[in-house]
């Protein structure tokens, strides 16, 4: 159904593409051989960085390339307006999804989940979710509530994971070691229910986990039948962090950040993954 607000309609259409991706099985998108993956970490409102990443991806020129995006929201306050303007990044990415639905994949992150379930995240001493809502209301006024509803639907339409034919598993995070029982792995192959979204539910646990251990990651790799994990969620001043021998964190929210580029034809190792990082500082801006 076409919405009264053209902006809301963009988010509803992007959500439909997320949910109806023919490669999707439950909460996982399955990518076969023959694709190049470009994985960005958290962007958090960094407009110039998102512009660089999209320009670097050049999806129109590379029809077998997939761009994975996560956590575009909750950026710094704009000095000119006094608002969180990260809705602009989400809107640009949603438009890109609508124009190239098979080449843009979003991963659900904890900031998206908190926003869509109307919880709060404190960031830099302020309520990030409250600031996001204020920014949408300032930008869209009478259409703001309709747009917020559509944005929240878009967030919750995002899958939890991407599994590649080379054995690589990409997700915003993994459950914390002491939360594996609550998280389980069933959520990866089934649809989401409302109760899954809150603490103790598997979607919550899969997006909030930290402090991963070698033994936990190895056990999860064995259970899932994957070889290497690519994650976001955790900050890194150098743009990446090898948290275990088979789990790499990518951070893309500052100029020292990185993206990860690899093909689905060759298995990733820690050495190959590190060698496949591409610095944002080397990308050409608008």
N, C-alpha and C positions, 0 to 999 in steps of 0.2 A: 504494500500500500504506500502510495506517495504521501509524504508528510507535508504539512503546511509550510514548514521551514525547509528550504533547500539544503541547509547545513545538516539538519537532522536527517534528511533523506540520504545524504552521503554516508553517514554513520550506519544507518539501517542497511543500506546496500552493501557496505563493507562487511557488516556482521553476517549478512546472508552468504557472502562469498566465503567467509571464515567457516561457517557451519556446514556449508554444502561442498566444501573442497572434496573432490572425488578421491583424493589420496588420504583422506582423513579416516581413521579408525578410532572411534571414541574420542579421546583427548590427545591423540597422536597423529601427526602427519607423516606419512611414509614416503620417502624420496628414493627413487630407484637409481641405478647407475646412469652415468652420462650427464650429470648435472654438476655445475660449479656452485658452491655455497659461499655466501658472503655473510658472516655472522657479526652483527653489532652487539655490543654489550649495552648496559643501561645508558640512556642519552640524557634523561632528566632535564628537559627544557632547553638544552643547548642548541639553539636554532642554527647557528653557523655550522656546527658540527653535523647536524642532521643534513643540512644542505650539501656539505662535502661528501657525506656517505652516499647520499642518493646520486649525486653527480658521479662519484667514483663507480658506483654500481652500474651505471649506464645500461639499464635493463633493456631499453629499446634497441641497443646495439648487440645485446648478448641474450638471445632468446632461450638459452639453456642455463641461465644464471638465476639463482634464488637469493633474494635479500631477506634476512631474518632480522626483525626489529623487536625491541622490548623496552618497556618503561620509558616512554617519551615524556611523561608528565612530571610535575612537581619540580620545576626548575627554580632558578633564582628570581627574585622580584625584579621586575623591569623598573629601572630608575626613572624613566620618563613618565610612566603611567602609575607606578606604585602597585602594579598588579602582577600576578602569576599569569603569564601569557602562553603557558605550555599547551593550551587548547589548540593553538595555531599549529604546533608540531603534529599533534594527533590528527588534526584535520588534513594536513598535507599528506601524511602517511596513509590515511584512509582513502583519500583521492587516488593515491598511487595504487593502492590495493584494488580499487574499482577499475582502474585502467589496465592493470596487469595482475589479475587475480591469481594466476599460477606462479607468479614470480615474486610475490611479496607474502611473507608469512610472519605473523605476529606470535609472540610467546606471552602468555599471561604471567605477570609479575605481581609481587606482593603490593606494590603501590597501586596498580590497576585494581587489584582485588579490594584493597582497603577503600579506594574511592567508590567503587561500584556498590559496596555493601555499606557505605556511609559510616565507616569507622574513621579513625584519625591516625595519622602518622606525624610525629613531631620531627621536624627537620630544621636544623639551624635555629632552634628555639622558637619555631612557629608551627602552627597547624597547617601542614601541607595540603591536606584534603579541603579544609575550609578555604584556604587561599585559592585553590583551583576553582571551587564553586564561585567564589567572588570574582575571579577573573572571567569566567564564562558569563556571569550576570552583567558585568561591566561591558563586555564585548557585544553581547547579543540582546540585552534588555528584555523585551517582551517575549522573545523566542527562547530565552535561556532555559526554562524548565523543560521544554520539549527537547531541546538540544542535549541537556544533561541526561535525560532519560535515554536518548539514543546513544550517547557516548557510553553510558553504563552498560547498555545492551551490547554494544560493540566490544567493550572490555571483556565481558563475560562470555562472548563468543570465541575468544581466542583459545587455541589449544595450549596444553601444558608442555608438549614436547614435539620434537622432530626426530625421527629415526632415519638414518641414511643407510644406503645399501653397503657402505664400507664399514659398518659397525659403529658409526659415530652417533651419539645420542646428545641432542641439544635441548636444554631446558633452562628456565630462569634460575632455578636452584635445584637442589636435592633435599629430601627431608633431613633434618638434624639426626645424628646417630641415635639419640634417645627418643626420637619420634617416629621411627620406622614402623612400629606396630600400628600406630594411629594412621599413618600414611598409606602403607601397603603399596601395591603396584596395580591393583585392579582398576583404579581410576584412570589409568593411562589408556585403557581399552574400552571404557564405557562412557556414556554421557554423564554430564554433571547434574547433580540434584542440589537443591537449595542448601541442605544441611552440610554439604561438602565444603561450603565456602567459609566456614567459621572455624575458629581454633578447635583442634581435635578432628576436624574433617580433612579428608585427603587433599583437596585442592589447596586449602590453607597450608597444610604441612609441606606440600611440594613447592610452594612459592616462598616460604619464609625460612627454610633451613640454612644453618651455618655450621661452622666447626666440624666439617667433614673429616673423617678419619680414613686412613688407608684400608683398614680391614673392612669398614662399612662400605666403602666405594667398591672394593673388590667383590664383596658379597653381592652387592646390587648389580654389578656388571654381570656376574655369573647368573643371577636370577633372571635378568632381562636379556641375556645373550648379546651384550654389546661390548665393544672394546675400549671406547674412549668417550668421556663426557666433556661437553663444552657448556659452560655456565656463565651467567651474569651475576647480578645481585650484590656482590661484594666489591667494595671499592679497591682500587689499586692505583698508586701514584705513577706507576710506569705503564699502566694500561693492561697488564696481565699478571696472573699469578698461578703457578702450578701448585695446586693445593694437595694433590696426591700424584702419584706417577701416572694416573690415568684420568685426571680431572683438571681442566684448565679453566680459569676464570678470565673473561674478557671484559674490560671496562672501556667505555666509549664516551664518557661525559666530561672530558677535558682534552686539551690539545696534546697532552702526552699519551692519550689513549690510543687504542688499536681496534682494528677489526680482524677477523680471521677468515682467510680464503683457502678453500680446499676443494677437491673434486670428490665425488661420491664413488669413484672407481678405485681409489687407493686407501687402504686402512690408515688411520691416523695413529701416530705414536706421540709421546710427549715431545720428542725431538723434532718430528716433522711439524707438529702443531706450532711449536715456538718459531720454527723457521718460516711458517706460513702466516705469521702475524704481519699486518700491514699498518704502519703508523698513520694516524689521522693527520699529523703534521706534514706528511708527504703528499696529502691530497690537495687538489686544486679547489679553491673556494669559488663562490659565485662572483 
